[in-house]
C-alpha cells in the first residue's frame, strides 16, 4: 500500500516519512495527525517504532480488505434478492395471467351454453 504523510507536527511528519520511505506516494492513503484516511492517535496507537507502525498499517489494510469483501458480498446478496423479487413477480404475473385466461375461457363456455343453444 502507498501512503502520503500530512502531519501538523514536523517531528511526526519526519518520523513517518523516515519509517515509510519505500511506501510514500503523492496519491497514496493519507496518514495524518489531524485529518486523513489514517489518523495517528486514533488508528495508529502512539508511541510506536517502525515495526509497530508497519504492523498497525498492515492490520488496517487487512481490515479494509475484509470490509470491501463484506460490502461486495452484501451488494451481491442485495442483487440476488432483487432478482428473486423479480422472479417471484414474474411467477405471480404468469399465474395471474393463466388464471385470467382460464376464467375468460370458462366464462365464454358458460355464455355459449346459456345463450348458444337457442
C-alpha positions as CSV (number, residue, x, y, z in Angstrom):
1,X,0.0,0.0,0.0
2,X,1.2,3.5,-0.7
3,X,0.9,6.4,1.8
4,X,1.0,10.2,1.8
5,X,2.1,11.9,5.0
6,X,0.4,15.2,6.0
7,X,1.1,16.0,9.7
8,X,1.0,19.3,11.5
9,X,3.7,18.0,13.8
10,X,7.0,18.3,11.9
11,X,8.6,15.7,14.2
12,X,5.8,13.2,13.5
13,X,5.9,14.1,9.8
14,X,9.7,13.4,9.5
15,X,9.5,10.2,11.6
16,X,6.7,8.8,9.4
17,X,8.5,9.8,6.2
18,X,11.6,8.1,7.5
19,X,9.8,4.9,8.6
20,X,7.7,4.7,5.4
21,X,10.2,5.9,2.8
22,X,9.7,2.9,0.5
23,X,5.9,3.3,0.7
24,X,5.5,7.0,0.0
25,X,3.4,8.2,-2.9
26,X,1.6,11.5,-3.6
27,X,-1.6,9.6,-4.5
28,X,-1.4,7.2,-1.5
29,X,-3.6,6.8,1.5
30,X,-3.3,9.9,3.7
31,X,-1.7,9.4,7.1
32,X,-2.2,12.5,9.4
33,X,-2.2,13.6,13.0
34,X,-5.5,15.5,12.5
35,X,-7.5,14.7,9.3
36,X,-6.9,11.9,6.9
37,X,-7.7,8.3,6.0
38,X,-5.5,7.1,8.8
39,X,-5.1,9.2,11.9
40,X,-2.2,8.9,14.3
41,X,-3.7,8.5,17.8
42,X,-7.0,7.1,16.6
43,X,-6.0,4.5,14.0
44,X,-2.3,4.2,14.9
45,X,-1.5,4.0,18.6
46,X,1.3,6.2,20.0
47,X,4.1,5.7,20.8
48,X,5.3,3.4,18.0
49,X,8.5,2.3,16.4
50,X,8.9,1.3,12.7
51,X,7.9,-2.3,13.2
52,X,4.9,-1.4,15.3
53,X,3.8,1.1,12.7
54,X,4.1,-1.4,9.9
55,X,2.2,-4.0,11.8
56,X,-0.6,-1.5,12.6
57,X,-0.7,-0.3,9.0
58,X,-0.9,-4.0,7.8
59,X,-3.8,-4.6,10.2
60,X,-5.6,-1.5,8.9
61,X,-5.1,-2.7,5.3
62,X,-6.4,-6.2,6.2
63,X,-9.5,-4.7,7.9
64,X,-10.1,-2.5,4.9
65,X,-9.9,-5.5,2.5
66,X,-12.3,-7.5,4.8
67,X,-14.7,-4.6,4.8
68,X,-14.5,-4.4,1.0
69,X,-15.2,-8.1,0.7
70,X,-18.2,-7.8,3.1
71,X,-19.6,-4.8,1.1
72,X,-19.2,-6.7,-2.2
73,X,-20.9,-9.8,-0.7
74,X,-23.7,-7.7,0.7
75,X,-24.1,-6.0,-2.7
76,X,-24.3,-9.4,-4.4
77,X,-26.8,-10.6,-1.8
78,X,-28.9,-7.5,-2.4
79,X,-28.8,-8.1,-6.2
80,X,-29.8,-11.7,-5.7
81,X,-32.7,-10.6,-3.5
82,X,-33.8,-8.1,-6.2
83,X,-33.6,-11.0,-8.8
84,X,-35.6,-13.2,-6.5
85,X,-38.2,-10.5,-6.1
86,X,-38.3,-10.0,-9.9
87,X,-38.6,-13.8,-10.4
88,X,-41.4,-14.1,-7.9
89,X,-43.1,-11.1,-9.5
90,X,-42.8,-12.8,-12.9
91,X,-44.1,-16.0,-11.4
92,X,-47.0,-14.2,-9.9
93,X,-47.8,-12.4,-13.1
94,X,-47.7,-15.7,-15.0
95,X,-50.0,-17.3,-12.5
96,X,-52.4,-14.3,-12.7
97,X,-52.4,-14.4,-16.5
98,X,-53.1,-18.1,-16.5
99,X,-56.0,-17.7,-14.0
100,X,-57.5,-14.8,-16.1
101,X,-57.1,-16.8,-19.3
102,X,-58.8,-19.8,-17.7
103,X,-61.6,-17.6,-16.3
104,X,-62.2,-16.0,-19.7
105,X,-62.3,-19.4,-21.4
106,X,-64.8,-20.8,-18.7
107,X,-66.9,-17.6,-19.0
108,X,-67.1,-17.9,-22.8
109,X,-68.1,-21.6,-22.4
110,X,-70.8,-20.7,-19.9
111,X,-72.2,-18.0,-22.1
112,X,-72.2,-20.3,-25.1
113,X,-74.0,-23.0,-23.1
114,X,-76.6,-20.5,-21.8
115,X,-77.3,-18.4,-25.0
116,X,-75.8,-20.5,-27.8
117,X,-78.3,-23.3,-27.7
118,X,-81.4,-21.2,-28.6
